[in-house]
Amino acid sequence: MEEIGSNAFANCKKLEDVYTYTVRYPSTSSDAFDGSYIDYVTLHVPAQSVTQYKNQSPWSGFMDVVPLTDNDPQPTSIDATLMNNGERTIKEAYDLSGKQLSQPQRGLNIVKMSDGSKKKVVIK
């Protein structure tokens, strides 16, 4: 994740914990967390990045910035968003030149699903 857009989490009044797995904090618009009471929310970040997040707005506005642990939720992959009725998942991903990717990348991808079907997928 590189950027959090305008009003992305605006008025999310029941936030308790936010997890970001990026070492460098994502850029955010000034209103990304408007009305979300982040001064009562714990932000979980990679251990090596705690100080960096604590010193950068809006991240510095969180109640606490703590290191991620092995017990924290693991990030989901693009596979989870491309499931069809909870049954088909991506087994392989390729770029347009045919090079196999470890996971789909931003742009146009060719993916092979668990049921053997293939399709083109655009990742924004």
QUIHUTA-V176978 format. One record per backbone hydrogen bond with DSSP energy under -0.5 kcal/mol. CO is the residue of the C=O (numbers start at 1). NH is the residue of the N-H. Records with the same first field share a line. If there is no record, write none. Layout:
CO = NH  NH
//
This chain:
2 = 27
3 = 5
4 = 29
5 = 8
7 = 10
9 = 12
11 = 13
12 = 15
16 = 42
18 = 44
27 = 4
29 = 32
31 = 34
32 = 9
33 = 36
34 = 11
37 = 40
38 = 41  63
41 = 63  64
42 = 18  44
43 = 45  66
44 = 20
45 = 68
46 = 49
47 = 50
49 = 53
50 = 54
51 = 55
53 = 56
56 = 60
58 = 61
59 = 62
64 = 43  66
66 = 45
69 = 72
77 = 80  81
78 = 81  82
79 = 82
80 = 83
83 = 85
84 = 87  88
88 = 84
89 = 114
92 = 112
93 = 101
94 = 110
95 = 98
99 = 95
101 = 93
107 = 123
109 = 111  121
110 = 94
111 = 113  119
112 = 91  92
113 = 116
117 = 113
119 = 111
121 = 109  123
122 = 124
123 = 107
//
